[in-house]
Amino acid sequence: MRDGDATPTRDEGPPGAALRRILEATADTPGEDPLRALVRQLAAALAVRCALVTELDGPGRARTLAFWLDGRFGQDFAYALDGSPCEQVFAAGECWCPRGVQQQFPRDADLVRLGLASYHGVVLRGRDGRPLGHLAVLDGRPTDPAHAPMWREVLAVLGARAAAELERRGERRPVNPPPSR
């Protein structure tokens, strides 16, 4: 789905349709950061207010690399995981909260500030199995439980794609030699 297409709904056809649209749309994004394209298309295909990709930014911290909120890219930011659904993603590999996310994670003030009701996230793992970051979608409406299998499939496939991109970026980072003595 490209910008300008009709706004999707959450019940828009067979389970694989959303995944197919996202994969097609993010396969050809010349000049656009692949992670930004991924969150933009993911939010559109699942009709959610927010989608994000993070990387770990030290013990108990994450930093967004692509953050889509209410139809536009938001400023990237770093944050503490403590008390957030993101913390559960890193502890358990995923967090599925189809309703009541504010009540389930009362210490996460951003959930209240943004009026979010649902959260679904998966950890992004490197080839060696270590956690690199996470991919999540959030919305102001509860999620229909009937959509859980499709959403899990979409996040698993796109999570693997995002993890590969994070590893590729890590391989391109210059390695600083140790200081000479």
Beta strands, then each sheet from edge to edge (+ up, - down):
strand 1: 50-56
strand 2: 61-69
strand 3: 72-73
strand 4: 78-80
strand 5: 94-97
strand 6: 118-125
strand 7: 131-139
sheet 1: 3+ 2- 1+ 7- 6+ 5-
sheet 2: 3+ 2- 4+
end
